[in-house]
Amino acid sequence: MIPPCFCYTSLHKNFVTFIFHFILLTPQTLSLDPKFKACEPKSCGKGPEISFPFYLSGRQKSFCGYPSFDLTCDDEQKLPVLGISGEDYLINNISYLTQSLQVVNARASRDPCPSPMHNLTLHRTPFLVNPSYINFSMLYNCSDHPPDDIPTYPLACSGNTSLRSFGVFQREIKGKEKKLPSGSCQKLVHVPVSASGWSDVKLFLDMTYVDILKRGFVLNWTAHSCFLCNSSGGRCGTDDKEFVCLCPDGPKIHDTCSRNDLPPDPNVKLKVGIGAAAGVVGLTAASIFWFVYHRRKTKSYRTSSALLPRNLSSDPSSKSSDVEKAEELLVGVRLFSYEELEEATNNFDPSKELGDGGFGTVYYGKLKDGRSVAVKRLFDNNFKRAEQFRNEVEILTGLRHPNLVTLFGCSSKQSRDLLLVYEYVANGTLADHLHGPQANPSSLPWSTRLKIAVETASALKYLHASKIIHRDVKSNNILLDQNFNVKVADFGLSRLFPMDRTHVSTAPQGTPGYVDPDYHLCYQLSNKSDVYSFAVVLMELISSLPAVDITRPRQEINLSNMAVVKIQNHKLHEMVDPSLGFDTDTRVRQTVIAVAELAFQCLLSDKDLRPCMSHVQETLTRIQNNGFGSEMDVADVNKSGPLVAQSPDSVIVKWDSK
């Protein structure tokens, strides 16, 4: 046991040391760090102020933002300019809260006859086009005439009077592909245009193509959040491409400045003097108090310690609560060092990329023990990404199911990046095999597809029984091994589902084409949202078509819409993959119809009418074992029509949909 006199002496010494350093370092706090000054928000004269993650080249230092977020100023418009894919885009507005910016092609703003010459390519950039857009296609120097029955927008001054240039909305191009002279044109450029839907096209009929281009569009970006740093009086920046919080007294590697980092005010010297004097007075009073207190305790200790048993336990550790929570969270999960995973992935070699998404990139790696792994590297080590990281670890650690991907471990809290280490599933994703680079009809017969559906449903049923909603069910998140066994992956958007609630109110997240419309409309997430998304996967298995394809006719861009319309109109056969043998194999025909009927029920707009995942899994298992069969009313499969289905708003559901 430590004698009280030792505690007092040590405490007194620490107080004196603190006061000494406080007085010594006070003058340094009166001058701002040069990097903090350099990253003051700037503007181009008009438009939004520019701050992290952007920086104005020539007006702000490059360390004030990320390399791919450099902007310039348009001297004429006095607006910031973003350069992408060989085109300049004027930025009219920036929302740092929603991480979005409204842009318009610079040619459309300063040229009376603008001619964008490059398609917008966002591959390997931190930007993506907001879904609220449609493509306006511009065809240059066409030798053939455009058809009279399709609305076109002439490019009046294209520079070549003998040939014709015009604009047309992309949906019209696909709808009239055989008539449009796109093959006889020298160049075709697609330009995104903000719109609430294809119905807006009617509003554009009275516009010129210049007016259409001036509507612009919205870009979203992914980068480290600056909220905490700004709130603490700092300014965000980078150091060797890594995020730092630039504080008045110097950069901090964490997200906030300490309380004494806030910018000094005009009376700072007076306040520092008062604070120092108060500190000395407080120290003196505290010293007297502790001296008297410990003298009494020492006397009591000397008279009583011989009568007490020796206390072998020490004081609690001085670990911060954050570290304790992190250690508690990661119990049973192996912690990998950054260097170990860097070596396993050959320094995160781009050639080892397995895929990427909104939150990170996945790399193939090989550990020293010979195991092949998939290393998920989250894009930025900021608050939002750290929350994602903790969410995945917490959920995956407690889950054990043969059709769920296994988590081997993750990077330690001290790692420079947030990294997750999963088992490596070697045969790609379901999307790859259905309509991607590995698509091969002979490798995915209907019996294999039905097996995939059953195993995926089994994994989702297990998640729902564990009160977890996957929230991003899609064919890209269904991994396949060499025997086409399912491993459902990517729980980055999963949330622990409260047992005492029927839904969770939250902003819609997920992948276009798979998002539950009821969730998108009411912001109410439930396990029926996964049921809807899984139904889209079922229709992918039946059709081999992607969930979203903007080259399809308007009503068929979303596969879910196409499926509902085809089933209602007794035309399911039109969207079934011909390689499945739907027209020649009775068993295939029966089971495809039964699965489509089940998917139809799962796609109902009213979530309360959809079956639960438990029923979906049981029904699929019966279909797999018996050819078809459930309580559902399936049409005579020997007739030419695929099946008879009622309207999705009036269908009678014959199961407990809770």
C-alpha positions as CSV (number, residue, x, y, z in Angstrom):
1,M,0.0,0.0,0.0
2,I,1.4,3.4,-1.0
3,P,2.0,5.7,2.0
4,P,-0.1,8.9,2.1
5,C,2.9,11.0,2.4
6,F,4.2,9.8,-1.0
7,C,0.8,10.7,-2.6
8,Y,1.0,14.2,-1.2
9,T,4.6,14.8,-2.2
10,S,3.9,13.5,-5.7
11,L,0.7,15.5,-6.0
12,H,2.4,18.7,-4.8
13,K,5.3,18.2,-7.3
14,N,2.9,17.7,-10.2
15,F,1.0,20.9,-9.3
16,V,4.2,22.9,-9.3
17,T,5.3,21.4,-12.6
18,F,1.9,22.2,-14.1
19,I,2.0,25.8,-13.1
20,F,5.6,26.2,-14.3
21,H,4.7,24.8,-17.8
22,F,1.5,26.9,-17.9
23,I,3.4,30.1,-17.3
24,L,6.2,29.1,-19.6
25,L,3.9,28.1,-22.6
26,T,1.3,30.9,-22.2
27,P,3.1,33.3,-24.6
28,Q,3.1,30.7,-27.3
29,T,-0.7,30.4,-27.3
30,L,-1.0,34.1,-28.2
31,S,0.3,33.5,-31.8
32,L,-1.7,31.4,-34.3
33,D,-0.2,28.5,-36.0
34,P,0.7,29.3,-39.7
35,K,-1.3,26.3,-41.1
36,F,-4.3,27.4,-39.1
37,K,-4.1,30.9,-40.6
38,A,-3.5,29.5,-44.1
39,C,-6.7,27.4,-44.1
40,E,-9.1,30.3,-43.4
41,P,-12.1,29.8,-45.7
42,K,-11.9,31.7,-49.0
43,S,-14.3,32.6,-51.8
44,C,-13.9,33.5,-55.5
45,G,-15.9,36.7,-55.0
46,K,-19.3,35.0,-55.5
47,G,-20.7,31.7,-54.6
48,P,-19.9,29.5,-51.6
49,E,-16.9,29.8,-49.3
50,I,-14.4,27.1,-49.9
51,S,-13.0,25.1,-47.0
52,F,-12.1,21.5,-46.2
53,P,-12.2,19.0,-48.0
54,F,-11.8,21.5,-50.9
55,Y,-9.1,24.1,-51.3
56,L,-8.6,26.9,-53.8
57,S,-5.4,26.4,-55.8
58,G,-3.3,29.5,-55.7
59,R,-5.4,31.0,-52.8
60,Q,-5.1,28.3,-50.2
61,K,-2.4,25.8,-49.4
62,S,-2.8,22.2,-50.7
63,F,-2.8,20.9,-47.1
64,C,-6.1,22.7,-46.5
65,G,-7.9,19.9,-48.4
66,Y,-7.4,16.6,-50.2
67,P,-5.5,16.4,-53.5
68,S,-8.6,15.3,-55.5
69,F,-10.6,18.3,-54.1
70,D,-8.6,21.1,-55.6
71,L,-10.6,24.0,-57.1
72,T,-9.9,27.1,-59.1
73,C,-11.7,30.4,-59.6
74,D,-13.5,31.5,-62.8
75,D,-12.3,35.1,-63.2
76,E,-15.4,36.0,-65.2
77,Q,-18.1,34.3,-63.2
78,K,-16.3,34.8,-59.8
79,L,-17.3,31.2,-58.9
80,P,-15.3,28.2,-57.9
81,V,-14.5,25.6,-60.6
82,L,-14.2,21.8,-60.3
83,G,-12.4,20.1,-63.2
84,I,-13.5,16.5,-64.0
85,S,-13.0,14.4,-67.1
86,G,-11.6,17.2,-69.2
87,E,-14.6,19.6,-68.4
88,D,-14.9,22.5,-66.0
89,Y,-17.9,22.7,-63.8
90,L,-19.0,25.9,-62.0
91,I,-20.0,25.3,-58.4
92,N,-23.1,27.4,-57.6
93,N,-23.7,26.0,-54.1
94,I,-22.0,23.7,-51.5
95,S,-23.6,21.9,-48.6
96,Y,-20.9,20.7,-46.2
97,L,-23.5,19.1,-44.0
98,T,-24.9,16.8,-46.7
99,Q,-21.6,16.6,-48.6
100,S,-23.1,17.8,-51.9
101,L,-22.5,20.5,-54.4
102,Q,-24.6,21.9,-57.2
103,V,-22.6,22.2,-60.4
104,V,-23.2,23.3,-64.0
105,N,-21.0,22.8,-67.1
106,A,-18.9,26.0,-67.4
107,R,-19.4,26.1,-71.2
108,A,-23.2,26.4,-70.6
109,S,-22.6,29.5,-68.4
110,R,-20.2,31.5,-70.5
111,D,-20.7,30.3,-74.1
112,P,-23.8,31.2,-76.0
113,C,-23.4,28.0,-78.0
114,P,-21.9,25.5,-75.5
115,S,-20.7,22.1,-76.8
116,P,-19.6,19.7,-74.0
117,M,-17.2,17.3,-75.5
118,H,-16.5,14.8,-72.7
119,N,-18.6,12.3,-70.8
120,L,-18.6,12.7,-67.1
121,T,-16.4,9.9,-65.7
122,L,-16.2,9.7,-62.0
123,H,-14.3,6.4,-61.7
124,R,-11.6,6.6,-58.9
125,T,-12.8,10.0,-57.8
126,P,-14.5,10.8,-54.5
127,F,-17.6,12.1,-56.3
128,L,-20.8,10.5,-57.5
129,V,-23.8,11.9,-59.3
130,N,-26.9,12.4,-57.1
131,P,-29.6,10.0,-58.2
132,S,-32.0,12.8,-59.0
133,Y,-30.8,13.2,-62.6
134,I,-31.5,12.1,-66.1
135,N,-29.1,12.0,-69.0
136,F,-29.2,14.5,-71.8
137,S,-27.4,13.1,-74.8
138,M,-25.7,15.3,-77.4
139,L,-25.0,13.9,-80.8
140,Y,-22.4,15.8,-83.0
141,N,-22.1,15.9,-86.8
142,C,-24.6,13.3,-87.8
143,S,-25.0,12.5,-91.5
144,D,-28.6,11.2,-91.1
145,H,-31.7,13.2,-90.1
146,P,-33.2,12.7,-86.7
147,P,-36.8,11.2,-86.8
148,D,-39.6,13.7,-86.7
149,D,-41.6,11.9,-84.0
150,I,-38.8,12.2,-81.3
151,P,-38.2,15.6,-79.5
152,T,-34.8,16.8,-80.3
153,Y,-32.9,20.0,-79.4
154,P,-30.8,21.4,-82.3
155,L,-27.3,22.6,-81.6
156,A,-27.6,25.7,-83.7
157,C,-23.9,26.6,-84.0
158,S,-22.2,23.3,-84.1
159,G,-19.6,24.5,-86.6
160,N,-20.5,22.2,-89.4
161,T,-23.5,23.3,-91.5
162,S,-23.5,20.3,-93.8
163,L,-23.9,17.9,-90.8
164,R,-26.4,18.0,-88.0
165,S,-25.9,18.1,-84.2
166,F,-28.7,17.8,-81.7
167,G,-29.5,16.8,-78.2
168,V,-32.0,14.2,-77.0
169,F,-32.9,12.6,-73.7
170,Q,-31.2,9.2,-73.4
171,R,-34.5,7.3,-72.8
172,E,-35.7,8.5,-76.1
173,I,-32.5,7.2,-77.7
174,K,-33.0,3.7,-76.4
175,G,-36.7,3.7,-77.2
176,K,-36.0,4.6,-80.8
177,E,-32.6,3.1,-81.2
178,K,-33.2,1.7,-84.7
179,K,-34.4,5.1,-86.0
180,L,-31.9,7.5,-84.4
181,P,-28.8,8.1,-86.5
182,S,-26.4,7.7,-83.5
183,G,-24.2,5.3,-85.5
184,S,-23.7,8.0,-88.2
185,C,-22.6,10.6,-85.7
186,Q,-19.0,11.6,-85.1
187,K,-19.4,11.9,-81.3
188,L,-21.9,11.2,-78.6
189,V,-21.7,12.9,-75.2
190,H,-24.0,12.3,-72.2
191,V,-24.6,15.2,-69.8
192,P,-26.4,14.7,-66.4
193,V,-29.4,17.1,-65.8
194,S,-31.2,17.6,-62.5
195,A,-34.8,16.4,-62.7
196,S,-37.3,14.9,-60.3
197,G,-38.1,12.2,-62.8
198,W,-38.7,11.4,-66.4
199,S,-42.0,13.3,-66.2
200,D,-39.9,16.5,-66.2
201,V,-38.9,15.9,-69.8
202,K,-42.3,17.3,-70.8
203,L,-41.3,20.6,-69.0
204,F,-38.1,20.8,-71.1
205,L,-39.9,20.8,-74.5
206,D,-40.1,24.6,-74.6
207,M,-36.5,25.0,-73.5
208,T,-33.4,25.3,-75.7
209,Y,-30.5,22.9,-75.2
210,V,-28.6,25.7,-73.5
211,D,-31.4,26.2,-70.9
212,I,-31.3,22.5,-70.2
213,L,-27.5,22.4,-69.7
214,K,-27.8,25.4,-67.3
215,R,-30.0,23.3,-65.0
216,G,-26.8,21.5,-63.9
217,F,-26.8,18.6,-61.5
218,V,-25.8,17.6,-58.0
219,L,-22.6,15.8,-57.0
220,N,-22.1,14.1,-53.7
221,W,-18.7,13.4,-52.2
222,T,-17.2,11.1,-49.6
223,A,-14.5,12.6,-47.3
224,H,-13.6,13.0,-43.6
225,S,-16.3,15.0,-41.7
226,C,-15.0,18.3,-40.3
227,F,-17.9,18.8,-37.9
228,L,-16.0,18.0,-34.7
229,C,-12.9,19.9,-35.6
230,N,-14.8,23.0,-36.6
231,S,-17.0,22.8,-33.5
232,S,-13.9,22.9,-31.3
233,G,-12.5,26.0,-33.0
234,G,-10.2,24.3,-35.4
235,R,-9.9,24.0,-39.2
236,C,-9.5,20.8,-41.1
237,G,-6.6,20.0,-43.2
238,T,-4.2,17.1,-44.2
239,D,-0.7,16.0,-43.5
240,D,0.7,13.7,-46.1
241,K,-2.9,13.1,-47.3
242,E,-3.9,12.1,-43.8
243,F,-6.6,14.1,-42.0
244,V,-5.5,16.5,-39.2
245,C,-7.4,19.1,-37.2
246,L,-5.5,22.4,-37.6
247,C,-5.7,24.2,-34.3
248,P,-4.4,27.6,-33.3
249,D,-1.4,26.1,-31.5
250,G,-0.7,23.4,-34.2
251,P,-2.1,20.4,-35.9
252,K,-3.8,17.6,-34.0
253,I,-4.1,14.0,-35.3
254,H,-7.4,13.6,-33.6
255,D,-10.7,15.3,-34.6
256,T,-10.9,18.1,-32.1
257,C,-8.8,20.9,-30.5
258,S,-8.5,21.0,-26.8
259,R,-10.3,23.8,-24.9
260,N,-7.2,26.1,-24.8
261,D,-6.8,25.8,-28.6
262,L,-9.7,28.2,-29.3
263,P,-8.6,31.4,-31.1
264,P,-7.5,34.1,-28.6
265,D,-9.7,37.2,-28.2
266,P,-8.5,40.8,-27.6
267,N,-8.5,40.4,-23.8
268,V,-6.6,37.1,-23.8
269,K,-3.6,38.4,-21.9
270,L,-5.8,39.8,-19.1
271,K,-7.7,36.5,-19.0
272,V,-4.5,34.5,-18.9
273,G,-3.1,36.6,-16.1
274,I,-6.3,36.3,-14.1
275,G,-6.3,32.5,-14.8
276,A,-2.7,32.2,-13.7
277,A,-3.3,34.1,-10.5
278,A,-6.4,32.1,-9.7
279,G,-4.4,28.9,-10.4
280,V,-1.7,30.0,-7.9
281,V,-4.2,30.8,-5.3
282,G,-6.1,27.6,-5.9
283,L,-2.8,25.6,-5.7
284,T,-1.9,27.2,-2.4
285,A,-5.3,26.5,-0.9
286,A,-5.3,22.9,-2.3
287,S,-1.8,22.4,-0.9
288,I,-2.8,23.5,2.6
289,F,-5.9,21.3,2.5
290,W,-4.0,18.2,1.3
291,F,-1.2,18.8,3.8
292,V,-3.7,18.9,6.7
293,Y,-5.8,16.1,5.3
294,H,-2.9,13.7,4.6
295,R,-1.2,14.5,7.9
296,R,-4.4,13.3,9.7
297,K,-4.7,10.3,7.4
298,T,-1.0,9.4,8.0
299,K,-1.5,9.5,11.7
300,S,-4.6,7.3,11.4
301,Y,-2.8,4.9,9.0
302,R,0.1,4.5,11.5
303,T,-2.2,3.6,14.3
304,S,-4.5,1.3,12.5
305,S,-2.6,-0.4,9.6
306,A,-1.2,-3.1,11.8
307,L,-4.8,-4.2,12.6
308,L,-5.9,-4.3,9.0
309,P,-5.3,-7.1,6.4
310,R,-3.0,-6.1,3.6
311,N,-4.8,-4.8,0.5
312,L,-3.2,-6.4,-2.5
313,S,-5.4,-4.8,-5.1
314,S,-4.2,-1.7,-6.9
315,D,-6.0,1.4,-8.0
316,P,-8.0,1.2,-11.2
317,S,-6.1,1.8,-14.4
318,S,-6.0,5.3,-15.8
319,K,-7.2,4.1,-19.2
320,S,-9.7,6.4,-20.9
321,S,-13.2,5.2,-21.2
322,D,-12.9,5.1,-24.9
323,V,-10.0,2.7,-24.8
324,E,-11.8,0.5,-22.3
325,K,-14.9,0.4,-24.5
326,A,-12.8,-0.5,-27.5
327,E,-11.1,-3.3,-25.7
328,E,-14.5,-4.6,-24.4
329,L,-15.9,-4.4,-27.9
330,L,-13.1,-6.3,-29.5
331,V,-13.1,-9.3,-27.1
332,G,-12.7,-12.5,-29.1
333,V,-11.6,-10.7,-32.3
334,R,-8.0,-10.8,-33.4
335,L,-6.4,-7.4,-33.7
336,F,-4.1,-7.0,-36.7
337,S,-1.4,-4.3,-37.0
338,Y,-1.5,-2.0,-39.9
339,E,1.9,-3.2,-41.0
340,E,0.7,-6.9,-41.0
341,L,-2.2,-6.1,-43.3
342,E,-0.1,-3.8,-45.5
343,E,2.3,-6.7,-46.1
344,A,-0.6,-9.1,-46.7
345,T,-2.0,-6.9,-49.4
346,N,1.4,-5.9,-50.9
347,N,1.0,-2.3,-49.7
348,F,-2.7,-2.3,-50.8
349,D,-1.8,-3.0,-54.3
350,P,-4.5,-1.7,-56.7
351,S,-4.2,-4.9,-58.7
352,K,-5.5,-6.8,-55.6
353,E,-8.7,-4.8,-55.4
354,L,-11.8,-7.1,-55.1
355,G,-14.3,-4.2,-55.2
356,D,-15.3,-1.0,-53.6
357,G,-18.4,0.7,-52.3
358,G,-19.6,3.9,-50.6
359,F,-17.5,3.3,-47.5
360,G,-14.3,1.5,-48.5
361,T,-12.3,-0.7,-50.8
362,V,-11.8,-4.5,-50.4
363,Y,-8.4,-6.0,-51.2
364,Y,-7.2,-9.6,-51.5
365,G,-4.5,-10.5,-49.0
366,K,-2.5,-13.5,-47.7
367,L,-1.6,-13.7,-44.1
368,K,1.7,-15.2,-42.8
369,D,-0.1,-18.3,-41.7
370,G,-1.2,-18.9,-45.3
371,R,-4.8,-17.9,-45.0
372,S,-6.3,-15.9,-47.9
373,V,-8.4,-13.0,-46.6
374,A,-10.4,-10.0,-47.9
375,V,-9.3,-6.8,-46.2
376,K,-11.9,-4.0,-46.2
377,R,-10.2,-0.6,-45.9
378,L,-12.6,2.2,-44.9
379,F,-12.0,5.3,-46.9
380,D,-11.4,7.8,-44.1
381,N,-10.7,7.4,-40.4
382,N,-13.3,10.0,-39.4
383,F,-16.3,9.9,-37.0
384,K,-18.7,8.5,-39.6
385,R,-16.3,5.8,-40.8
386,A,-15.3,4.9,-37.2
387,E,-19.0,4.4,-36.4
388,Q,-19.3,2.2,-39.5
389,F,-16.3,0.2,-38.3
390,R,-17.6,-0.3,-34.8
391,N,-21.0,-1.3,-36.2
392,E,-19.6,-4.0,-38.4
393,V,-17.3,-5.4,-35.7
394,E,-20.0,-5.4,-33.1
395,I,-22.6,-7.2,-35.4
396,L,-20.3,-9.7,-37.0
397,T,-18.5,-10.8,-33.8
398,G,-21.7,-12.3,-32.4
399,L,-23.0,-14.0,-35.6
400,R,-22.4,-17.6,-36.6
401,H,-24.2,-19.0,-39.7
402,P,-22.9,-21.1,-42.6
403,N,-24.2,-18.6,-45.1
404,L,-22.8,-15.4,-43.5
405,V,-19.2,-14.3,-44.2
406,T,-16.9,-14.8,-41.2
407,L,-15.0,-11.9,-39.6
408,F,-11.4,-12.9,-38.8
409,G,-10.4,-9.7,-37.1
410,C,-9.8,-6.0,-37.5
411,S,-7.1,-3.4,-37.1
412,S,-6.2,-2.0,-33.7
413,K,-7.5,1.3,-32.5
414,Q,-4.1,2.8,-33.0
415,S,-3.9,1.9,-36.7
416,R,-3.7,4.6,-39.2
417,D,-6.6,3.1,-41.1
418,L,-9.8,1.3,-40.1
419,L,-9.4,-2.2,-41.5
420,L,-11.7,-5.3,-41.4
421,V,-10.4,-8.8,-42.2
422,Y,-12.9,-11.3,-43.6
423,E,-12.6,-14.8,-44.9
424,Y,-11.9,-14.7,-48.6
425,V,-14.7,-16.1,-50.8
426,A,-13.0,-16.9,-54.1
427,N,-15.8,-17.2,-56.7
428,G,-17.0,-13.6,-56.8
429,T,-20.4,-12.2,-56.3
430,L,-23.8,-13.3,-57.5
431,A,-24.0,-10.1,-59.6
432,D,-20.7,-11.1,-61.3
433,H,-22.3,-14.5,-62.4
434,L,-25.7,-13.1,-63.4
435,H,-24.8,-10.0,-65.4
436,G,-21.2,-9.3,-64.7
437,P,-17.7,-10.3,-66.0
438,Q,-18.3,-14.0,-65.0
439,A,-21.7,-14.4,-66.5
440,N,-22.0,-17.8,-68.0
441,P,-25.5,-19.5,-68.5
442,S,-24.0,-23.0,-68.2
443,S,-22.5,-22.3,-64.8
444,L,-25.7,-21.1,-63.2
445,P,-28.6,-23.5,-64.1
446,W,-31.9,-22.9,-62.4
447,S,-31.3,-25.6,-59.7
448,T,-28.1,-23.7,-58.6
449,R,-30.0,-20.4,-58.6
450,L,-32.8,-21.8,-56.5
451,K,-30.1,-23.1,-54.1
452,I,-28.6,-19.6,-53.9
453,A,-32.0,-18.2,-53.1
454,V,-32.7,-20.7,-50.3
455,E,-29.3,-20.1,-48.7
456,T,-29.6,-16.3,-48.9
457,A,-33.0,-16.4,-47.4
458,S,-31.7,-18.7,-44.6
459,A,-29.0,-16.1,-43.8
460,L,-31.5,-13.2,-43.7
461,K,-33.9,-15.2,-41.6
462,Y,-31.1,-15.8,-39.1
463,L,-30.3,-12.1,-39.1
464,H,-33.9,-11.1,-38.4
465,A,-34.1,-13.7,-35.7
466,S,-31.1,-12.0,-34.1
467,K,-33.0,-8.6,-34.3
468,I,-30.7,-7.4,-37.1
469,I,-31.7,-5.8,-40.4
470,H,-29.1,-6.2,-43.2
471,R,-30.3,-3.0,-44.9
472,D,-28.3,-3.5,-48.1
473,V,-29.4,-6.8,-49.6
474,K,-28.3,-7.0,-53.2
475,S,-26.6,-9.4,-55.6
476,N,-23.2,-7.7,-55.1
477,N,-23.4,-8.5,-51.4
478,I,-24.0,-12.2,-52.0
479,L,-20.6,-14.0,-52.3
480,L,-20.2,-17.4,-53.8
481,D,-17.6,-20.0,-53.1
482,Q,-16.3,-22.6,-55.7
483,N,-19.3,-24.8,-55.0
484,F,-21.7,-21.9,-55.3
485,N,-22.5,-21.9,-51.6
486,V,-23.7,-18.5,-50.4
487,K,-21.9,-16.1,-48.1
488,V,-23.9,-13.0,-47.4
489,A,-21.5,-10.1,-46.8
490,D,-21.2,-6.4,-46.1
491,F,-23.2,-5.5,-43.0
492,G,-21.9,-1.9,-43.1
493,L,-25.5,-0.6,-43.1
494,S,-26.9,-3.0,-40.6
495,R,-28.4,-1.8,-37.4
496,L,-29.2,-3.6,-34.3
497,F,-33.0,-3.8,-34.4
498,P,-34.7,-2.7,-31.1
499,M,-36.9,-5.6,-29.9
500,D,-39.6,-3.3,-28.6
501,R,-40.3,-1.4,-31.8
502,T,-41.8,-2.2,-35.1
503,H,-39.5,0.0,-37.2
504,V,-36.5,2.3,-36.9
505,S,-36.9,5.9,-38.2
506,T,-33.8,6.8,-40.1
507,A,-32.7,8.5,-43.3
508,P,-32.9,6.1,-46.3
509,Q,-29.7,4.3,-47.2
510,G,-29.0,1.4,-49.5
511,T,-28.6,0.8,-53.2
512,P,-30.9,2.2,-55.9
513,G,-33.1,-0.5,-57.3
514,Y,-33.2,-2.4,-54.1
515,V,-34.5,0.2,-51.6
516,D,-37.9,-0.5,-50.1
517,P,-40.3,2.3,-51.5
518,D,-42.2,2.3,-48.2
519,Y,-38.9,2.9,-46.3
520,H,-37.9,5.7,-48.8
521,L,-41.3,7.4,-48.4
522,C,-41.8,7.1,-44.7
523,Y,-38.2,6.8,-43.4
524,Q,-39.3,3.7,-41.5
525,L,-36.9,0.8,-41.7
526,S,-38.2,-2.7,-40.8
527,N,-37.2,-6.2,-41.6
528,K,-39.8,-6.0,-44.4
529,S,-37.3,-3.7,-46.1
530,D,-34.9,-6.6,-46.4
531,V,-37.8,-8.7,-47.8
532,Y,-38.4,-6.2,-50.6
533,S,-34.7,-6.1,-51.5
534,F,-34.4,-9.9,-51.5
535,A,-37.4,-10.0,-53.9
536,V,-35.4,-7.9,-56.3
537,V,-32.6,-10.5,-56.0
538,L,-35.1,-13.3,-56.8
539,M,-36.1,-11.5,-60.0
540,E,-32.4,-11.1,-60.9
541,L,-32.0,-14.9,-60.5
542,I,-35.0,-15.4,-62.8
543,S,-34.1,-12.9,-65.4
544,S,-30.2,-12.5,-65.2
545,L,-30.9,-8.7,-65.5
546,P,-29.4,-6.0,-63.3
547,A,-31.6,-4.3,-60.7
548,V,-31.2,-0.9,-62.5
549,D,-30.5,-0.3,-66.1
550,I,-31.1,3.2,-67.4
551,T,-30.8,2.0,-71.0
552,R,-34.1,0.1,-70.6
553,P,-37.5,1.8,-71.3
554,R,-38.6,4.1,-68.6
555,Q,-41.1,1.7,-66.9
556,E,-38.4,-1.1,-66.9
557,I,-35.4,0.9,-65.6
558,N,-36.0,-0.7,-62.2
559,L,-36.2,-4.4,-62.3
560,S,-38.8,-4.5,-59.6
561,N,-41.2,-2.3,-61.6
562,M,-40.6,-4.5,-64.7
563,A,-41.4,-7.7,-62.7
564,V,-44.6,-6.4,-61.2
565,V,-45.9,-5.2,-64.7
566,K,-44.9,-8.4,-66.4
567,I,-46.5,-10.6,-63.8
568,Q,-49.7,-8.5,-63.8
569,N,-49.9,-8.7,-67.6
570,H,-49.2,-12.5,-67.7
571,K,-45.9,-11.9,-69.5
572,L,-43.4,-13.4,-67.0
573,H,-41.9,-15.5,-69.8
574,E,-40.7,-12.3,-71.5
575,M,-38.2,-11.6,-68.7
576,V,-37.1,-15.2,-67.9
577,D,-33.5,-15.9,-68.8
578,P,-33.8,-18.1,-72.0
579,S,-30.9,-20.3,-70.8
580,L,-33.0,-21.7,-67.9
581,G,-35.2,-23.9,-70.0
582,F,-38.5,-22.2,-68.9
583,D,-40.2,-23.3,-72.2
584,T,-38.8,-26.8,-72.4
585,D,-38.5,-28.1,-68.8
586,T,-41.8,-28.5,-66.8
587,R,-40.1,-28.6,-63.4
588,V,-38.1,-25.4,-64.2
589,R,-41.3,-23.7,-65.4
590,Q,-43.2,-24.7,-62.2
591,T,-40.5,-23.5,-59.8
592,V,-39.8,-20.3,-61.7
593,I,-43.5,-19.5,-61.6
594,A,-43.7,-20.3,-57.8
595,V,-40.6,-18.1,-57.1
596,A,-41.9,-15.3,-59.2
597,E,-45.2,-15.5,-57.4
598,L,-43.4,-15.3,-54.0
599,A,-41.3,-12.3,-55.3
600,F,-44.5,-10.6,-56.4
601,Q,-45.9,-10.8,-52.8
602,C,-42.6,-9.5,-51.4
603,L,-42.6,-6.5,-53.8
604,L,-45.9,-5.2,-52.5
605,S,-45.8,-1.4,-51.8
606,D,-47.5,-1.9,-48.4
607,K,-44.8,-3.5,-46.2
608,D,-47.5,-5.0,-43.9
609,L,-48.7,-7.2,-46.7
610,R,-45.3,-8.7,-47.4
611,P,-44.5,-12.0,-45.9
612,C,-41.8,-12.2,-43.2
613,M,-38.4,-13.7,-44.1
614,S,-39.1,-16.8,-42.2
615,H,-42.0,-17.6,-44.4
616,V,-40.0,-16.7,-47.5
617,Q,-37.3,-19.1,-46.6
618,E,-39.8,-21.9,-45.8
619,T,-41.6,-21.3,-49.1
620,L,-38.4,-21.4,-51.1
621,T,-37.4,-24.6,-49.4
622,R,-40.7,-26.3,-50.3
623,I,-40.4,-25.1,-53.8
624,Q,-36.8,-26.5,-54.0
625,N,-37.9,-29.9,-52.5
626,N,-41.3,-30.3,-54.2
627,G,-41.0,-28.6,-57.5
628,F,-43.5,-26.0,-56.5
629,G,-45.9,-25.7,-53.7
630,S,-47.2,-23.5,-51.1
631,E,-50.5,-22.1,-50.1
632,M,-50.2,-19.7,-53.0
633,D,-52.6,-19.8,-55.9
634,V,-50.4,-20.7,-58.9
635,A,-51.9,-20.8,-62.4
636,D,-51.9,-24.0,-64.5
637,V,-48.2,-24.2,-65.5
638,N,-49.0,-26.2,-68.7
639,K,-50.9,-23.3,-70.2
640,S,-49.1,-20.7,-72.4
641,G,-49.6,-17.8,-69.9
642,P,-47.0,-17.8,-67.2
643,L,-49.2,-17.1,-64.2
644,V,-52.2,-15.1,-63.2
645,A,-51.6,-12.5,-60.5
646,Q,-53.8,-9.9,-58.9
647,S,-53.0,-6.3,-58.5
648,P,-50.3,-5.7,-55.9
649,D,-52.7,-3.4,-54.0
650,S,-55.5,-5.9,-53.9
651,V,-53.8,-9.2,-53.6
652,I,-55.0,-11.5,-50.8
653,V,-52.2,-12.6,-48.6
654,K,-52.6,-16.1,-47.1
655,W,-49.9,-16.0,-44.4
656,D,-48.9,-14.2,-41.2
657,S,-46.9,-11.3,-42.5
658,K,-45.6,-10.1,-39.2
